[in-house]
Amino acid sequence: MPSTAATTKTVLVADDTAFVRDRFKAALEQAGHRVVPIKSAAELLARITSDLDAIDLLVLDIRLSNSNGTGLVSAVRKLDDGKLPILVFSGTIGSAEEVRALAAMGVAGYINEYSAVQHILPAIAPHLFPDSFNRRSSPRMVIGIPVQYRVGTTIAAALTLNLSHGGIAIRTTSPLDPATRLRVRFRLPGATTDVDAEGRVAGSHRRVGMGIQFELVAAAAQAQIDNFVDAHFFVNRKA
């Protein structure tokens, strides 16, 4: 998508709660991005109609203005022809059926609207700079857990940025070169065993970290990842 500069992006943050809009705006503007806060569904659709080519990402409360969820995303897709990357606030998801419907409409991922300010940019960066990160097609969930990664005999430790069915993003200021093969090990919250996976660096960004595409994961470990990612969408929902 077009942007005002190579590292400056325009993000719409659409939520009817000022607290959420303001926190995301502050975090993204601190990193040099332009943020347009949106308070209603009508305002959102009008902005997309007038400025589609200038928007790089939409971060969306699918219940905005009491919308029925998938209907609002469907209305956006009628205007953008599927081109606009959309992140949905996970707390606004109501059912597994909505997750499947949103995936069919090409929603790029989910983010907790109550994420700590310091976690907002790392969570969003893979969607603002997709060429520098893994282009995984399955939804990504924000999670910060310890992870070990090994290249040859060198072992490093870091924290994760997000997780999907097919890969993981790692926070580091010393990312490996794309295509580097490595092994990762991490333990999901509540699990009693580690996940071990082999993969490759699908992309990196020196200010944020690197995305890892899984290439070899044991069936039991893959099931553990799949179940954890799928279950994430139904926690921390708005009352």
Sequence and secondary structure as in RCSB ss.txt:
>XXXX:A:sequence
MPSTAATTKTVLVADDTAFVRDRFKAALEQAGHRVVPIKSAAELLARITSDLDAIDLLVLDIRLSNSNGTGLVSA
VRKLDDGKLPILVFSGTIGSAEEVRALAAMGVAGYINEYSAVQHILPAIAPHLFPDSFNRRSSPRMVIGIPVQYR
VGTTIAAALTLNLSHGGIAIRTTSPLDPATRLRVRFRLPGATTDVDAEGRVAGSHRRVGMGIQFELVAAAAQAQI
DNFVDAHFFVNRKA
>XXXX:A:secstr
   SBTTB EEEEE S HHHHHHHHHHHHHTT EEEEE SHHHHHHHHHHHGGG  EEEE TTGGG  SHHHHHH
HHHHHTT S EEEEGGG   HHHHHHHHHTT  EEE TT  HHHHHHHHHHHHSGGGS   SS  EE   EEEEE
ETTEEEEEEEEEEETTEEEEE SS   TT EEEEEE  TT SS EEEEEEEEEEETTTEEEEEEEEE HHHHHHH
HHHHHHHTTSS   
